Amino acid sequence: MREPRLGDIIDDFCVKCKRIMNHAVVSLLNGEPAKVRCRTCHNDHNFLHEQAPPPKVDTRKQALFNEVLAKVAPGSTAGTIVVEPFLEDTAEDILAEEEPAEAPAAEELPEEAPPEEIPPEKVKIKKPKAAAKAAPKGKAKAKGSK
């Protein structure tokens, strides 16, 4: 196969279209395409060798969010953290992680007390304070006097 030249049409992953599309070679570096232009959306980007870039997902943020959900509703399934298997994990390790832990017996679970109702006469309602006045209290100065 011959070396690519400026203007040649090649396939590459378009970062704007999010799929492999036809691209025109815009610049070359050492005989390899450096920049390409999508022929569908006309977006210029680096040549990606037909591979999508890795996703920019912050797993720490998701873990913190799941931790907060677990504290808010400890019995719900929304707070469970799903651990994805790594390439180094063996099948036994993955199966051992997926086995559910034994649920505590009914006697061990603490009973939740119903929320106490506060009588209406003990509830204090705070009203918002009025906006501060422009002039201070006391003697007002007339314009022009010192």
Secondary structure, DSSP 4 states (H G I P E B T S, - for coil): -PPP-TT-EEEEEETTTTEEEEEEEEEEETTEEEEEEETTT--EEE--TT-PPPP---HHHHHHHHHHHHHH-TTSSTTPPPPPPPTT--HHHHHHHHSPPPPPPTTTSPPPPPPPPPPGGG---PPPPPPPPSSPSSPPPPTT--
